[in-house]
Amino acid sequence: MRILSIVILLWGMTLTVKAADSLEVEKPQKKNWLRRTIQNFTEIDENYVEPQHYNWSAMLQATYNYDIYTLNSDGQSKQSLTFAPEPSMKAGPYFGWRWVFLGYTFDLKNLNFGSNKQGFEFSFYAAQVGVDVFYRRTGSDYKIRNVDIDDNQENELLENHPFDGLKVGITGFNLYYIFNHKRFSYPAAFSQSTCQKISCGSWMAGIGYMTNNLSFDHERLERMVEEQYGKTSIKLDSSLMFNEVKYFDINASVGYAYNWVFARNCLFCASLSVALAYKNSWGETASVEERGFDIKNFNIDGIGRFGIVYNNMRWYAGASVIVRSYNYHKSRFSANNTFGNMNIYIGYNFGKRKRYK
């Protein structure tokens, strides 16, 4: 009996060890599954793309912002007004860990910290996907840049006059997928977290969402017309006599991007996406006959990205431009908003990653 008890005890211990071994095997499998998912998400062909060799980066960047808004009337009298504020220039330091950058910029032209202009733009570039998030609230410092309200009058009388009756608010995001992500690198052109070694391009597809609020003081504009032209027969078309327009935009886009390595450590990137956008809009007009208007249609929008960079892994410098154009229209009214920014930067990487030491 004693021998039988010992055999049973040893058999039980063997089962316990085997069970423990099976548990130990399962844990690494879970870790490996997660690790494989991350690796597949960021996987690149190192014959075409060189990963960043450093963990940390310090950068100085100057940002130039611009914004153009055009209103068009297609009613009885075709009229057009283009508004744009003075471009703003901001600069400041940034500090980053791999692909995450944080920084602060201040306005070089107007150190007025009480300004009612607000805005930020955030972009995330990985091997397979990219995300753009933007939030803009304009001030009241628009100027009338171009005017076409009457064929028989001198339209330039209103040009370059300040106009504080226009305010625009824009909030949105774009999400896009890079198909040839193993050989083509968006981060090489726009976040310097990789370096493109051989010229290559890629198709991409994405989705986006945006809300736009437009407040327009048409009475203020009518008073300016009277002041400049006198009390004449010139009148704004009723479709331009609105108080506020709000709309949301849902879009699906397709585009192509190409990285051209024109010299050692030197890269030029050009990217263009065209989006089919559905817009649902509502607003108010000053005309009694028009109690408001709804816009429910499809329009074509566009996003362009361009960048040039020198990157030898230790030092990098370059410039990038992002331009967005959004349109909407109806039978008697249309509008176009084009905005974007240009970044000029110089940076230094430090703290080598273990695999490159």
Order of alpha helices (4+ residues) and beta strands (2+ residues): alpha-beta-beta-beta-beta-beta-beta-beta-beta-beta-beta-beta-alpha-beta-beta-alpha-beta-beta-beta-beta-beta
